Amino acid sequence: MSTEAGDLYRLVLHHLHRADLLSRRVADQQLGERIGIGRAMFLVLDLLATGPDSVSQQAIADEIGLTKAAVSRHIATARARGWLSVGPSPGSRRENSVTLSPVGRELVNQGRRHRAESERQAIEALGAGELQRTAHTLEQMCALLEQRLHN
């Protein structure tokens, strides 16, 4: 690989990392201002709203990139605030079943409306073609990195 190509690859990874950090910060700030919860809490509640009836804390953690301990803290906070209820799982005595309350569902709906507006703004600013090219490139990078991970 030429030095120029290596520099470009590092630049892409730098911008990818920065875009990830900025998107998390913006989501935390805007969700906090608009609906009073952070990005991670929204992701937990959103997954519970759309996922299967019974989902383990480890599955939630794996899906949204948090530790199991962080998911446990978010569930405890959401339970204390009345956004969900926790009861025995019908399928296993070792697991709990988590159900969103009407207030929790409304938070998810508000967060989804905000996300849709943010997506609309991004599409307007970047254009669908640019987003499609970027998605394609990132898909190829992920495939390459996953292949390296398993070799």
C-alpha positions in Angstrom: 0.0 0.0 0.0 1.4 3.4 -0.9 1.9 6.0 1.7 -0.9 8.2 0.2 -3.3 5.3 0.3 -2.4 4.5 3.9 -2.8 8.1 4.8 -6.3 8.1 3.2 -7.3 4.9 5.0 -6.2 6.4 8.3 -8.1 9.6 7.5 -11.2 7.6 6.8 -10.9 5.8 10.1 -10.3 9.1 11.9 -13.4 10.7 10.4 -15.4 7.6 11.1 -14.4 7.6 14.7 -15.1 11.4 15.0 -18.5 11.0 13.3 -19.4 8.3 15.7 -18.4 10.4 18.7 -20.2 13.5 17.5 -23.3 11.6 16.6 -23.4 10.2 20.2 -22.9 13.6 21.7 -25.5 15.3 19.5 -28.0 12.5 20.3 -27.4 12.8 24.0 -27.7 16.6 24.0 -30.8 16.7 21.8 -32.7 13.9 23.4 -31.9 15.3 26.8 -33.2 18.7 25.8 -36.3 17.5 24.0 -37.5 14.5 26.0 -35.3 14.4 29.1 -33.4 11.1 28.5 -30.0 10.3 27.0 -29.1 8.4 23.9 -28.3 5.1 25.7 -31.6 5.1 27.7 -33.5 5.8 24.4 -31.7 2.9 22.7 -32.6 0.5 25.5 -36.3 1.7 25.6 -36.5 1.6 21.8 -35.1 -1.9 21.6 -37.6 -3.0 24.2 -40.4 -1.4 22.2 -39.5 -3.2 19.0 -37.8 -6.4 20.2 -39.3 -9.7 21.1 -41.5 -10.1 24.1 -38.6 -11.4 26.2 -35.1 -10.2 25.6 -32.1 -10.7 27.9 -30.0 -7.9 29.3 -27.0 -9.4 27.5 -28.9 -9.4 24.2 -29.7 -5.7 24.7 -26.1 -5.0 25.6 -24.8 -6.8 22.5 -27.3 -5.1 20.2 -26.7 -1.5 21.3 -23.0 -1.7 22.3 -23.3 -1.2 26.1 -22.0 -3.4 28.9 -24.5 -5.7 30.6 -24.0 -3.6 33.8 -24.9 -0.4 32.0 -28.0 -2.0 30.6 -28.9 -3.2 34.1 -28.5 0.4 35.5 -30.7 1.8 32.7 -33.4 -0.8 33.3 -33.3 0.0 37.1 -33.5 3.7 36.4 -36.4 3.2 33.8 -38.2 1.0 36.3 -37.8 3.6 39.1 -39.2 6.3 36.8 -42.2 4.2 35.8 -41.1 3.7 32.2 -41.2 0.0 32.4 -42.0 -2.9 34.6 -40.0 -6.0 35.4 -41.6 -9.4 36.2 -40.9 -13.1 36.0 -40.2 -14.4 32.6 -42.7 -17.0 31.4 -39.9 -18.9 29.7 -37.2 -19.0 32.4 -37.1 -18.7 36.2 -33.6 -17.2 35.9 -34.7 -14.3 33.6 -37.0 -11.4 34.0 -39.5 -10.1 31.5 -39.4 -6.3 30.9 -42.4 -4.5 29.6 -42.7 -0.8 28.7 -45.3 1.3 30.4 -47.5 3.7 28.5 -45.2 6.5 29.7 -42.2 4.5 28.4 -43.9 4.0 25.1 -44.6 7.7 24.8 -40.9 8.5 25.4 -39.9 6.0 22.7 -42.5 7.6 20.3 -41.1 11.1 21.1 -37.5 9.9 20.5 -38.5 8.2 17.2 -40.1 11.5 16.0 -36.9 13.3 16.9 -34.8 10.7 15.1 -36.9 10.9 12.0 -36.5 14.7 12.0 -32.7 14.3 12.4 -32.6 11.8 9.6 -34.6 14.1 7.3 -32.2 17.0 8.0 -29.1 14.8 7.3 -30.7 13.6 4.0 -31.4 17.1 3.0 -27.9 18.3 3.9 -25.9 15.4 2.4 -28.2 14.0 -0.3 -29.4 10.4 -0.8 -26.7 9.6 -3.3 -23.9 10.6 -0.9 -25.5 8.6 1.9 -25.8 5.6 -0.4 -22.1 5.8 -1.4 -21.0 6.2 2.2 -23.2 3.3 3.3 -21.7 1.1 0.6 -18.1 2.0 1.5 -18.7 1.4 5.2 -20.4 -1.9 4.4 -17.2 -3.0 2.5 -15.0 -1.8 5.3 -17.0 -3.8 7.9 -16.8 -6.9 5.8 -13.0 -6.5 5.4 -12.5 -5.9 9.2 -14.8 -8.8 10.1 -12.8 -11.0 7.8 -9.5 -9.9 9.5 -11.0 -10.4 12.9 -11.8 -14.1 12.1 -8.5 -14.9 10.4 
